[in-house]
């Protein structure tokens, strides 16, 4: 998949770094991505965690009387596969 940068200053930085290190633009971006992958994601503020939990609890309270236990179990499994402990996509 091709990625088009529409940020000329960033594109120039990538090219400059590549020239300095003898790398192409894709290699520069790959190294930057690898470096970011090695750092933990930022912490979700506690108030945001609580907001998300409240939203989920309200949703579950609304649908709990309208769904079967099997449907609720399927929703929990789906959420566990899709989201981390902070409610962010995996």
N, C-alpha and C positions, 0 to 999 in steps of 0.2 A: 504494500500500500504506500503510495507516495504521500508525502506531507509537504504542503506548501506553507512557507513562512511568509507572513504578511507584516513582519516587523523587521524593517531594514536594519536598524541598529543591532538587533539580535543576530540577524544573518551575518552581518559584518564581524561581530564578535566570534561567531562560530568559525568563520573563514580564517580570521586572524589566529585564533587558537590552533586551528588545523595547520596553518602554515608554520607556526612556531614549533609544532610537535611532529610535523610530517604526516598528518592524518587528514583524511577526507571529512567532509561535513557529517556523514553518517556515523563515522567512528567517533567523532567529537561528541555527538549527541548520545551515542551508545554509552560512552564512558560517563557522561553526566547522569544518565539514567541509572547506570550501575551504582554510581556513588550515592544517588538518592535512595536506591533500594536498600543500601546498607545502613541507612539511618532510620530510626523508628519514626513512625508517623507522629505528628503533633498530638498531644493529649486533647481530648474533647473536654471542654469546660464542664464542671459538675452541673451547672444550671442547665446546660444543653442536654446532658444525659437525663436529668430529671424531666425536662420538657418532653423528650422523646418517650420516656417511660410512661408519662402521664397520657400522652397521645395514644400510645399502644394500649394502655389499660382502658381508656375510653372506647377505643375501637372494639376491643375484645368484649367489653361490657355490652356494647350495642349489638354485637353479632352473637354473643354466647347463647342467648335464648333462641336464636334462629338457626343454629348449626348443631350438627351432631358431634359427639366426642371424637369420632373418626375424622371429621372435617377439621376440628380444632387441632388434633394431633398432626394432620397433614400440613396445616398452616404453620405450626411450630417447627416442623421439620424443614419446610420450605424456607422459613426465616433463618434458621440455623445455617442452612447452606448458603444463603445469599448475603447475610449481614454479620458483622463482627459483634463483639460484646457491647459496643457503643452504638449499635444501630446503623453503622456505616457500611456501605457495600464492600464486600471482600475483594 
